[in-house]
Amino acid sequence: MLFFDDTPSSACTTASDVQDLAAVDQASPPTDQAPAPTPWPEARRHVIQMSGGLGSFFAAVRVAERYGTSAMTLLFADTTVEDPDLHRFLRDAAAFLELEVVRVCDGRAPFDVFDDVHFLGNSRVAPCTKFLKQKPCRDWLKANCDVADTAVYIGIDHFEARRTPAILDEWKPWRAGFPMCDPPYWDKDTMIAECRALGIEPPLLYKLGFKHNNCGGICVRAGMTQWRHALKVFPERFAEAERREAEFRAKHGDHTILRQQRNGLRRNLTLTQLRQRAETVQTSIFDPDQGLEQTGEEHTSGGERRSA
Protein backbone atom coordinates (compact mmCIF):
# COMPACT_ATOMS: atom_id res chain seq x y z
CA MET A 1 0.00 0.00 0.00
CA LEU A 2 1.22 3.51 -0.79
CA PHE A 3 1.34 6.57 1.41
CA PHE A 4 0.64 9.92 -0.21
CA ASP A 5 2.90 12.53 1.40
CA ASP A 6 0.88 15.76 1.39
CA THR A 7 3.20 17.63 3.73
CA PRO A 8 2.47 21.30 4.51
CA SER A 9 5.27 23.67 5.41
CA SER A 10 6.18 23.98 9.09
CA ALA A 11 3.86 26.30 10.98
CA CYS A 12 4.94 29.54 12.60
CA THR A 13 3.76 29.39 16.21
CA THR A 14 3.24 32.13 18.76
CA ALA A 15 2.34 32.46 22.43
CA SER A 16 -1.17 33.54 21.45
CA ASP A 17 -1.58 30.26 19.56
CA VAL A 18 -0.84 28.36 22.76
CA GLN A 19 -3.28 30.51 24.72
CA ASP A 20 -5.96 29.72 22.12
CA LEU A 21 -5.20 26.02 22.56
CA ALA A 22 -5.50 26.31 26.34
CA ALA A 23 -8.93 27.89 25.95
CA VAL A 24 -10.08 25.00 23.75
CA ASP A 25 -8.69 22.35 26.11
CA GLN A 26 -10.48 23.86 29.10
CA ALA A 27 -13.73 24.68 27.30
CA SER A 28 -15.40 21.38 28.19
CA PRO A 29 -14.33 20.05 31.59
CA PRO A 30 -15.15 16.42 32.40
CA THR A 31 -18.60 15.77 33.78
CA ASP A 32 -20.28 12.74 35.28
CA GLN A 33 -23.01 12.84 32.65
CA ALA A 34 -21.83 12.26 29.07
CA PRO A 35 -23.74 14.17 26.38
CA ALA A 36 -26.14 12.38 24.07
CA PRO A 37 -24.66 10.97 20.83
CA THR A 38 -24.10 13.65 18.20
CA PRO A 39 -26.09 13.15 14.98
CA TRP A 40 -23.95 12.13 12.03
CA PRO A 41 -23.26 15.10 9.74
CA GLU A 42 -24.77 15.00 6.24
CA ALA A 43 -21.96 15.15 3.69
CA ARG A 44 -20.84 13.91 0.32
CA ARG A 45 -17.20 13.42 1.30
CA HIS A 46 -15.99 11.65 4.43
CA VAL A 47 -12.54 12.22 5.98
CA ILE A 48 -11.49 9.93 8.82
CA GLN A 49 -8.92 11.31 11.27
CA MET A 50 -6.80 8.15 11.41
CA SER A 51 -4.76 8.36 14.60
CA GLY A 52 -3.39 4.84 14.36
CA GLY A 53 -5.64 3.67 17.17
CA LEU A 54 -8.49 1.19 17.14
CA GLY A 55 -11.14 3.87 17.72
CA SER A 56 -10.39 5.72 14.50
CA PHE A 57 -10.13 2.46 12.54
CA PHE A 58 -13.55 1.28 13.65
CA ALA A 59 -14.94 4.78 13.09
CA ALA A 60 -13.79 4.32 9.47
CA VAL A 61 -15.42 0.89 9.35
CA ARG A 62 -18.75 2.28 10.54
CA VAL A 63 -18.60 5.17 8.04
CA ALA A 64 -17.80 2.66 5.28
CA GLU A 65 -20.77 0.50 6.30
CA ARG A 66 -23.09 3.49 6.05
CA TYR A 67 -21.71 5.38 3.04
CA GLY A 68 -19.25 3.09 1.27
CA THR A 69 -15.64 4.01 0.62
CA SER A 70 -15.78 5.74 -2.78
CA ALA A 71 -15.77 9.21 -1.16
CA MET A 72 -13.76 8.34 1.94
CA THR A 73 -10.26 9.54 2.85
CA LEU A 74 -8.07 8.12 5.60
CA LEU A 75 -6.08 11.14 6.85
CA PHE A 76 -3.10 10.49 9.13
CA ALA A 77 -1.05 13.22 10.84
CA ASP A 78 2.45 11.89 11.54
CA THR A 79 4.13 13.31 14.67
CA THR A 80 7.46 11.66 13.64
CA VAL A 81 7.66 9.83 17.00
CA GLU A 82 5.10 7.07 16.43
CA ASP A 83 5.85 3.45 17.20
CA PRO A 84 6.92 1.62 14.01
CA ASP A 85 4.07 -0.87 14.45
CA LEU A 86 1.55 1.98 14.14
CA HIS A 87 2.49 2.30 10.47
CA ARG A 88 2.07 -1.46 10.01
CA PHE A 89 -1.40 -1.24 11.54
CA LEU A 90 -2.34 1.69 9.29
CA ARG A 91 -1.30 -0.31 6.23
CA ASP A 92 -3.34 -3.32 7.35
CA ALA A 93 -6.37 -1.16 8.20
CA ALA A 94 -6.23 0.67 4.87
CA ALA A 95 -5.85 -2.61 2.97
CA PHE A 96 -8.95 -3.96 4.71
CA LEU A 97 -10.91 -0.88 3.61
CA GLU A 98 -9.30 -1.05 0.13
CA LEU A 99 -8.10 2.52 0.49
CA GLU A 100 -4.80 4.36 0.76
CA VAL A 101 -3.61 6.53 3.62
CA VAL A 102 -3.01 10.23 3.08
CA ARG A 103 -0.14 11.30 5.31
CA VAL A 104 0.42 14.87 6.46
CA CYS A 105 3.40 15.91 8.54
CA ASP A 106 4.54 19.21 10.02
CA GLY A 107 8.06 17.82 10.25
CA ARG A 108 8.67 18.59 13.91
CA ALA A 109 8.53 16.28 16.91
CA PRO A 110 6.52 17.23 20.02
CA PHE A 111 9.51 18.57 21.97
CA ASP A 112 10.51 20.67 18.94
CA VAL A 113 7.11 22.35 19.18
CA PHE A 114 7.53 22.95 22.91
CA ASP A 115 10.87 24.65 22.25
CA ASP A 116 9.38 26.80 19.48
CA VAL A 117 6.42 28.03 21.54
CA HIS A 118 8.27 28.16 24.87
CA PHE A 119 5.62 25.99 26.50
CA LEU A 120 6.11 22.49 27.89
CA GLY A 121 3.14 20.27 27.09
CA ASN A 122 1.30 18.51 29.90
CA SER A 123 -1.90 16.61 30.63
CA ARG A 124 -4.17 19.63 30.16
CA VAL A 125 -2.50 21.70 27.45
CA ALA A 126 -0.45 20.03 24.71
CA PRO A 127 0.64 22.36 21.88
CA CYS A 128 1.85 19.32 19.94
CA THR A 129 -1.77 18.28 19.34
CA LYS A 130 -2.60 21.56 17.66
CA PHE A 131 0.54 22.01 15.60
CA LEU A 132 1.38 18.41 14.67
CA LYS A 133 -2.12 16.99 14.22
CA GLN A 134 -4.90 19.56 13.96
CA LYS A 135 -3.19 22.20 11.84
CA PRO A 136 -1.69 19.84 9.22
CA CYS A 137 -5.07 18.11 8.86
CA ARG A 138 -6.90 21.43 8.57
CA ASP A 139 -4.41 22.61 5.95
CA TRP A 140 -5.02 19.45 3.92
CA LEU A 141 -8.80 19.81 4.23
CA LYS A 142 -8.68 23.44 3.13
CA ALA A 143 -6.56 22.55 0.10
CA ASN A 144 -8.46 19.44 -0.96
CA CYS A 145 -12.05 19.58 0.29
CA ASP A 146 -15.15 21.78 0.26
CA VAL A 147 -16.34 22.62 3.75
CA ALA A 148 -19.93 22.64 2.45
CA ASP A 149 -19.98 18.92 1.61
CA THR A 150 -17.24 17.37 3.77
CA ALA A 151 -17.45 15.78 7.21
CA VAL A 152 -14.57 14.73 9.43
CA TYR A 153 -14.83 11.76 11.79
CA ILE A 154 -13.06 11.33 15.11
CA GLY A 155 -12.45 7.96 16.78
CA ILE A 156 -13.33 8.77 20.39
CA ASP A 157 -15.77 6.29 21.91
CA HIS A 158 -18.82 6.51 24.15
CA PHE A 159 -16.66 6.46 27.28
CA GLU A 160 -15.09 9.77 26.16
CA ALA A 161 -18.31 11.30 24.84
CA ARG A 162 -18.02 14.24 27.23
CA ARG A 163 -15.26 15.55 24.92
CA THR A 164 -17.52 15.90 21.88
CA PRO A 165 -18.80 19.48 22.48
CA ALA A 166 -15.28 20.88 22.65
CA ILE A 167 -14.19 18.88 19.59
CA LEU A 168 -17.18 20.10 17.58
CA ASP A 169 -16.25 23.71 18.39
CA GLU A 170 -12.59 23.02 17.72
CA TRP A 171 -13.25 21.71 14.20
CA LYS A 172 -15.58 24.50 13.04
CA PRO A 173 -16.38 25.34 10.28
CA TRP A 174 -15.82 21.65 9.41
CA ARG A 175 -18.55 19.34 10.67
CA ALA A 176 -17.45 16.45 12.85
CA GLY A 177 -18.95 13.05 13.60
CA PHE A 178 -18.22 10.43 16.26
CA PRO A 179 -19.29 6.98 15.00
CA MET A 180 -17.90 5.13 18.04
CA CYS A 181 -20.10 7.18 20.38
CA ASP A 182 -23.12 5.37 18.90
CA PRO A 183 -24.34 1.86 19.81
CA PRO A 184 -23.03 -0.74 19.95
CA TYR A 185 -20.74 0.72 22.63
CA TRP A 186 -17.35 -0.97 22.46
CA ASP A 187 -14.60 -0.78 25.04
CA LYS A 188 -10.96 -1.32 24.11
CA ASP A 189 -11.04 -5.06 24.82
CA THR A 190 -14.02 -5.46 22.47
CA MET A 191 -12.23 -3.47 19.77
CA ILE A 192 -9.14 -5.66 20.12
CA ALA A 193 -11.24 -8.80 19.76
CA GLU A 194 -13.18 -7.41 16.79
CA CYS A 195 -9.95 -6.33 15.11
CA ARG A 196 -8.53 -9.82 15.36
CA ALA A 197 -11.82 -11.23 14.07
CA LEU A 198 -11.26 -9.17 10.91
CA GLY A 199 -7.85 -10.78 10.48
CA ILE A 200 -5.89 -7.69 11.56
CA GLU A 201 -3.39 -7.77 14.40
CA PRO A 202 -4.12 -4.85 16.79
CA PRO A 203 -1.43 -2.23 17.42
CA LEU A 204 1.49 -3.45 19.50
CA LEU A 205 1.21 -0.73 22.15
CA TYR A 206 -2.09 -2.16 23.38
CA LYS A 207 -0.46 -5.56 23.89
CA LEU A 208 2.33 -3.83 25.81
CA GLY A 209 -0.17 -2.32 28.23
CA PHE A 210 -0.69 1.19 26.86
CA LYS A 211 -4.21 2.62 26.62
CA HIS A 212 -3.53 4.54 23.41
CA ASN A 213 -1.44 3.95 20.30
CA ASN A 214 0.11 7.38 19.90
CA CYS A 215 3.52 9.03 20.16
CA GLY A 216 5.27 5.73 20.74
CA GLY A 217 3.91 5.52 24.29
CA ILE A 218 5.64 8.79 25.24
CA CYS A 219 2.76 11.25 25.53
CA VAL A 220 2.83 14.43 27.60
CA ARG A 221 -0.90 14.05 28.25
CA ALA A 222 -0.25 10.84 30.18
CA GLY A 223 -0.09 10.63 33.97
CA MET A 224 2.61 9.21 36.21
CA THR A 225 1.34 5.65 35.87
CA GLN A 226 1.87 5.60 32.11
CA TRP A 227 5.21 7.39 32.39
CA ARG A 228 6.44 4.74 34.84
CA HIS A 229 5.15 2.07 32.47
CA ALA A 230 6.96 3.72 29.55
CA LEU A 231 10.17 3.74 31.60
CA LYS A 232 9.83 -0.01 32.06
CA VAL A 233 8.81 -0.90 28.49
CA PHE A 234 10.69 1.74 26.47
CA PRO A 235 13.63 2.96 28.58
CA GLU A 236 15.37 4.52 25.56
CA ARG A 237 12.29 6.52 24.62
CA PHE A 238 11.85 7.62 28.23
CA ALA A 239 15.50 8.68 28.37
CA GLU A 240 15.06 10.86 25.29
CA ALA A 241 11.98 12.56 26.79
CA GLU A 242 13.88 13.03 30.06
CA ARG A 243 16.75 14.64 28.17
CA ARG A 244 14.48 16.98 26.22
CA GLU A 245 12.59 18.02 29.36
CA ALA A 246 15.90 18.82 31.08
CA GLU A 247 17.00 20.90 28.10
CA PHE A 248 13.72 22.82 28.15
CA ARG A 249 14.11 23.50 31.88
CA ALA A 250 17.66 24.76 31.36
CA LYS A 251 16.34 27.32 28.87
CA HIS A 252 13.00 28.29 30.37
CA GLY A 253 13.05 27.57 34.10
CA ASP A 254 11.33 25.22 36.53
CA HIS A 255 8.61 23.73 34.28
CA THR A 256 7.75 20.05 34.11
CA ILE A 257 5.42 17.70 32.28
CA LEU A 258 4.20 16.22 35.56
CA ARG A 259 3.13 17.72 38.86
CA GLN A 260 2.54 15.94 42.14
CA GLN A 261 0.47 16.66 45.21
CA ARG A 262 1.02 15.47 48.74
CA ASN A 263 -0.67 16.75 51.89
CA GLY A 264 -2.29 19.52 49.88
CA LEU A 265 1.02 20.84 48.53
CA ARG A 266 1.66 20.89 44.79
CA ARG A 267 5.07 20.85 43.21
CA ASN A 268 6.74 20.01 39.95
CA LEU A 269 8.00 16.50 39.30
CA THR A 270 10.67 16.03 36.64
CA LEU A 271 11.01 12.88 34.60
CA THR A 272 14.47 12.48 36.15
CA GLN A 273 12.93 12.48 39.63
CA LEU A 274 10.25 10.02 38.53
CA ARG A 275 12.90 7.66 37.12
CA GLN A 276 15.08 7.93 40.22
CA ARG A 277 12.11 7.21 42.46
CA ALA A 278 11.16 4.18 40.36
CA GLU A 279 14.75 2.88 40.44
CA THR A 280 14.92 3.33 44.21
CA VAL A 281 11.75 1.42 44.97
CA GLN A 282 11.67 -1.05 42.07
CA THR A 283 11.91 -3.99 44.46
CA SER A 284 9.33 -2.58 46.86
CA ILE A 285 5.78 -3.89 47.06
CA PHE A 286 4.56 -0.33 47.48
CA ASP A 287 3.48 2.09 44.75
CA PRO A 288 6.24 4.73 44.53
CA ASP A 289 3.62 7.40 43.96
CA GLN A 290 1.17 6.28 46.65
CA GLY A 291 -0.46 9.36 48.13
CA LEU A 292 0.54 11.50 45.16
CA GLU A 293 -1.63 12.73 42.35
CA GLN A 294 -0.96 14.57 39.13
CA THR A 295 -2.62 17.96 39.17
CA GLY A 296 -4.27 19.89 36.37
CA GLU A 297 -2.27 23.06 37.00
CA GLU A 298 0.27 23.99 34.39
CA HIS A 299 2.83 26.72 33.91
CA THR A 300 3.86 28.73 30.90
CA SER A 301 7.55 29.45 30.43
CA GLY A 302 6.83 32.99 31.55
CA GLY A 303 5.71 31.77 34.97
CA GLU A 304 1.98 32.31 34.40
CA ARG A 305 -0.26 29.70 36.01
CA ARG A 306 -3.51 28.27 34.76
CA SER A 307 -5.76 26.12 36.93
CA ALA A 308 -7.70 23.24 35.41
C-alpha positions in Angstrom: 0.0 0.0 0.0 1.2 3.5 -0.8 1.3 6.6 1.4 0.6 9.9 -0.2 2.9 12.5 1.4 0.9 15.8 1.4 3.2 17.6 3.7 2.5 21.3 4.5 5.3 23.7 5.4 6.2 24.0 9.1 3.9 26.3 11.0 4.9 29.5 12.6 3.8 29.4 16.2 3.2 32.1 18.8 2.3 32.5 22.4 -1.2 33.5 21.4 -1.6 30.3 19.6 -0.8 28.4 22.8 -3.3 30.5 24.7 -6.0 29.7 22.1 -5.2 26.0 22.6 -5.5 26.3 26.3 -8.9 27.9 26.0 -10.1 25.0 23.7 -8.7 22.4 26.1 -10.5 23.9 29.1 -13.7 24.7 27.3 -15.4 21.4 28.2 -14.3 20.0 31.6 -15.1 16.4 32.4 -18.6 15.8 33.8 -20.3 12.7 35.3 -23.0 12.8 32.6 -21.8 12.3 29.1 -23.7 14.2 26.4 -26.1 12.4 24.1 -24.7 11.0 20.8 -24.1 13.6 18.2 -26.1 13.1 15.0 -23.9 12.1 12.0 -23.3 15.1 9.7 -24.8 15.0 6.2 -22.0 15.1 3.7 -20.8 13.9 0.3 -17.2 13.4 1.3 -16.0 11.6 4.4 -12.5 12.2 6.0 -11.5 9.9 8.8 -8.9 11.3 11.3 -6.8 8.2 11.4 -4.8 8.4 14.6 -3.4 4.8 14.4 -5.6 3.7 17.2 -8.5 1.2 17.1 -11.1 3.9 17.7 -10.4 5.7 14.5 -10.1 2.5 12.5 -13.6 1.3 13.7 -14.9 4.8 13.1 -13.8 4.3 9.5 -15.4 0.9 9.3 -18.7 2.3 10.5 -18.6 5.2 8.0 -17.8 2.7 5.3 -20.8 0.5 6.3 -23.1 3.5 6.0 -21.7 5.4 3.0 -19.3 3.1 1.3 -15.6 4.0 0.6 -15.8 5.7 -2.8 -15.8 9.2 -1.2 -13.8 8.3 1.9 -10.3 9.5 2.8 -8.1 8.1 5.6 -6.1 11.1 6.8 -3.1 10.5 9.1 -1.1 13.2 10.8 2.5 11.9 11.5 4.1 13.3 14.7 7.5 11.7 13.6 7.7 9.8 17.0 5.1 7.1 16.4 5.8 3.5 17.2 6.9 1.6 14.0 4.1 -0.9 14.4 1.6 2.0 14.1 2.5 2.3 10.5 2.1 -1.5 10.0 -1.4 -1.2 11.5 -2.3 1.7 9.3 -1.3 -0.3 6.2 -3.3 -3.3 7.3 -6.4 -1.2 8.2 -6.2 0.7 4.9 -5.9 -2.6 3.0 -9.0 -4.0 4.7 -10.9 -0.9 3.6 -9.3 -1.0 0.1 -8.1 2.5 0.5 -4.8 4.4 0.8 -3.6 6.5 3.6 -3.0 10.2 3.1 -0.1 11.3 5.3 0.4 14.9 6.5 3.4 15.9 8.5 4.5 19.2 10.0 8.1 17.8 10.3 8.7 18.6 13.9 8.5 16.3 16.9 6.5 17.2 20.0 9.5 18.6 22.0 10.5 20.7 18.9 7.1 22.3 19.2 7.5 22.9 22.9 10.9 24.7 22.2 9.4 26.8 19.5 6.4 28.0 21.5 8.3 28.2 24.9 5.6 26.0 26.5 6.1 22.5 27.9 3.1 20.3 27.1 1.3 18.5 29.9 -1.9 16.6 30.6 -4.2 19.6 30.2 -2.5 21.7 27.4 -0.5 20.0 24.7 0.6 22.4 21.9 1.9 19.3 19.9 -1.8 18.3 19.3 -2.6 21.6 17.7 0.5 22.0 15.6 1.4 18.4 14.7 -2.1 17.0 14.2 -4.9 19.6 14.0 -3.2 22.2 11.8 -1.7 19.8 9.2 -5.1 18.1 8.9 -6.9 21.4 8.6 -4.4 22.6 5.9 -5.0 19.4 3.9 -8.8 19.8 4.2 -8.7 23.4 3.1 -6.6 22.6 0.1 -8.5 19.4 -1.0 -12.1 19.6 0.3 -15.1 21.8 0.3 -16.3 22.6 3.7 -19.9 22.6 2.5 -20.0 18.9 1.6 -17.2 17.4 3.8 -17.4 15.8 7.2 -14.6 14.7 9.4 -14.8 11.8 11.8 -13.1 11.3 15.1 -12.5 8.0 16.8 -13.3 8.8 20.4 -15.8 6.3 21.9 -18.8 6.5 24.2 -16.7 6.5 27.3 -15.1 9.8 26.2 -18.3 11.3 24.8 -18.0 14.2 27.2 -15.3 15.5 24.9 -17.5 15.9 21.9 -18.8 19.5 22.5 -15.3 20.9 22.7 -14.2 18.9 19.6 -17.2 20.1 17.6 -16.3 23.7 18.4 -12.6 23.0 17.7 -13.2 21.7 14.2 -15.6 24.5 13.0 -16.4 25.3 10.3 -15.8 21.7 9.4 -18.6 19.3 10.7 -17.5 16.5 12.9 -18.9 13.1 13.6 -18.2 10.4 16.3 -19.3 7.0 15.0 -17.9 5.1 18.0 -20.1 7.2 20.4 -23.1 5.4 18.9 -24.3 1.9 19.8 -23.0 -0.7 19.9 -20.7 0.7 22.6 -17.4 -1.0 22.5 -14.6 -0.8 25.0 -11.0 -1.3 24.1 -11.0 -5.1 24.8 -14.0 -5.5 22.5 -12.2 -3.5 19.8 -9.1 -5.7 20.1 -11.2 -8.8 19.8 -13.2 -7.4 16.8 -10.0 -6.3 15.1 -8.5 -9.8 15.4 -11.8 -11.2 14.1 -11.3 -9.2 10.9 -7.8 -10.8 10.5 -5.9 -7.7 11.6 -3.4 -7.8 14.4 -4.1 -4.9 16.8 -1.4 -2.2 17.4 1.5 -3.5 19.5 1.2 -0.7 22.1 -2.1 -2.2 23.4 -0.5 -5.6 23.9 2.3 -3.8 25.8 -0.2 -2.3 28.2 -0.7 1.2 26.9 -4.2 2.6 26.6 -3.5 4.5 23.4 -1.4 4.0 20.3 0.1 7.4 19.9 3.5 9.0 20.2 5.3 5.7 20.7 3.9 5.5 24.3 5.6 8.8 25.2 2.8 11.2 25.5 2.8 14.4 27.6 -0.9 14.1 28.2 -0.2 10.8 30.2 -0.1 10.6 34.0 2.6 9.2 36.2 1.3 5.7 35.9 1.9 5.6 32.1 5.2 7.4 32.4 6.4 4.7 34.8 5.1 2.1 32.5 7.0 3.7 29.5 10.2 3.7 31.6 9.8 0.0 32.1 8.8 -0.9 28.5 10.7 1.7 26.5 13.6 3.0 28.6 15.4 4.5 25.6 12.3 6.5 24.6 11.9 7.6 28.2 15.5 8.7 28.4 15.1 10.9 25.3 12.0 12.6 26.8 13.9 13.0 30.1 16.7 14.6 28.2 14.5 17.0 26.2 12.6 18.0 29.4 15.9 18.8 31.1 17.0 20.9 28.1 13.7 22.8 28.2 14.1 23.5 31.9 17.7 24.8 31.4 16.3 27.3 28.9 13.0 28.3 30.4 13.1 27.6 34.1 11.3 25.2 36.5 8.6 23.7 34.3 7.7 20.1 34.1 5.4 17.7 32.3 4.2 16.2 35.6 3.1 17.7 38.9 2.5 15.9 42.1 0.5 16.7 45.2 1.0 15.5 48.7 -0.7 16.7 51.9 -2.3 19.5 49.9 1.0 20.8 48.5 1.7 20.9 44.8 5.1 20.8 43.2 6.7 20.0 39.9 8.0 16.5 39.3 10.7 16.0 36.6 11.0 12.9 34.6 14.5 12.5 36.2 12.9 12.5 39.6 10.3 10.0 38.5 12.9 7.7 37.1 15.1 7.9 40.2 12.1 7.2 42.5 11.2 4.2 40.4 14.7 2.9 40.4 14.9 3.3 44.2 11.8 1.4 45.0 11.7 -1.0 42.1 11.9 -4.0 44.5 9.3 -2.6 46.9 5.8 -3.9 47.1 4.6 -0.3 47.5 3.5 2.1 44.8 6.2 4.7 44.5 3.6 7.4 44.0 1.2 6.3 46.7 -0.5 9.4 48.1 0.5 11.5 45.2 -1.6 12.7 42.3 -1.0 14.6 39.1 -2.6 18.0 39.2 -4.3 19.9 36.4 -2.3 23.1 37.0 0.3 24.0 34.4 2.8 26.7 33.9 3.9 28.7 30.9 7.6 29.4 30.4 6.8 33.0 31.6 5.7 31.8 35.0 2.0 32.3 34.4 -0.3 29.7 36.0 -3.5 28.3 34.8 -5.8 26.1 36.9 -7.7 23.2 35.4 
